[in-house]
């Protein structure tokens, strides 16, 4: 199969490949925006450890005998966030493989449903976060806002990347020209 057919044709494989690639790019951009926003809007108390760090501490303790050092927490947290963002973006992009047009409402839905399925349900059920009723409303609103920005950014980048991939022209040696 040549690259032009994979990325330009309207066949199922072409749409799927474009959807996955553009979704991953969108998810990576979305998680970068979310992480940046969370530096300015508090999403937990300063002394509280994130769910990502709790998971990594458990893994680190099992393999090294000790938790992640405080100096390495920020980078370690991103080592979880970026693959998760890329995975969510890939699933989202695949789901939108037949929809080329930008739809910011879909991005809002992606972000808010991601927030609900993690912070409002699964993380507290797994004991990685407090119950939603024990978290201040302002903190929850900040987290929701960051997730909505994740979803909107994912949709903006997904739509742009999908359109660019669809318009790419390749020569016979599969080099861009």
Secondary structure, DSSP 8 states (H G I E B T S, - for coil): --HHHHHHS-SHHHHHHHHHHHHHHHHHHHHHHHHHHHHHS-SS-TT---HHHHHHHHHHHHHHSS---GGGHHHHHHHHHHHHHHHHHHHHHHHTTT--S--HHHHHHHHHHHHHHIIIIIHHHTTSS--GGGS-HHHHHHHHHHHHHHHHHHHHHHHHHHHHHHH--B-TTS-B-
